[in-house]
Amino acid sequence: MSSTISSVILPGIIGLSFGALAASGVLTVLMAVGLMPRYAGRVHEAKHITLFENMIIWGTMSGTFISLFGVYVGNSGLGLLGNLTEIIYGVFSGIFVGTLALAIAEMLDAFPIFFRRLKLSGGLAWIILAVALGKMTGGFVYFYFKLYETVP
């Protein structure tokens, strides 16, 4: 019983907890860029915006759970069903990432207004350069020290 708790139940609880945290972060970002109201308005279903939010939450939690336990459908012996699942997942992921990128690009239009209100007339290029160098340094450290590998 003790091995079942430590090998199945505890990772399941941890996975759902981290999934809930990730889902709330993802939902916060999506609400901040206004993606959920845009989806609801595009399909003329504003009354079901809570359903859209719940689907995002459950999708993020499911992705965390699948990542934690390493459950893969595609090329796992399921044949055509696995391949169709991969295709459907790829199409919906592409739609989601594309609309998210467009929403973030529209949100970036607010930066010049924000900088004008802060009376930041110069130094914008240095701020952009600092952000880019920070991202580059973070990526270099991540891959150089192999931080993506999990500890056994």
Stockholm file with secondary structure:
# STOCKHOLM 1.0

chainA/1-152         MSSTISSVILPGIIGLSFGALAASGVLTVLMAVGLMPRYAGRVHEAKHITLFENMIIWGTMSGTFISLFGVYVGNSGLGLLGNLTEIIYGVFSGIFVGTLALAIAEMLDAFPIFFRRLKLSGGLAWIILAVALGKMTGGFVYFYFKLYETVP
#=GR chainA/1-152 SS CHHHIIIIIHHHHHHHHHHHHHHHHHHHHHHHTTHHHHHHHHTTCGGGHHHHHHHHHHHHHHHHHHHHHTCCCTTSSCTHHHHHHHHHHHHHHHHHHHHHHHHHHHHTTHHHHHHHHTTCCSCHHHHHHHHHHHHHHHHHHHHHTTTTSCCC
#=GC SS_cons         CHHHIIIIIHHHHHHHHHHHHHHHHHHHHHHHTTHHHHHHHHTTCGGGHHHHHHHHHHHHHHHHHHHHHTCCCTTSSCTHHHHHHHHHHHHHHHHHHHHHHHHHHHHTTHHHHHHHHTTCCSCHHHHHHHHHHHHHHHHHHHHHTTTTSCCC
//
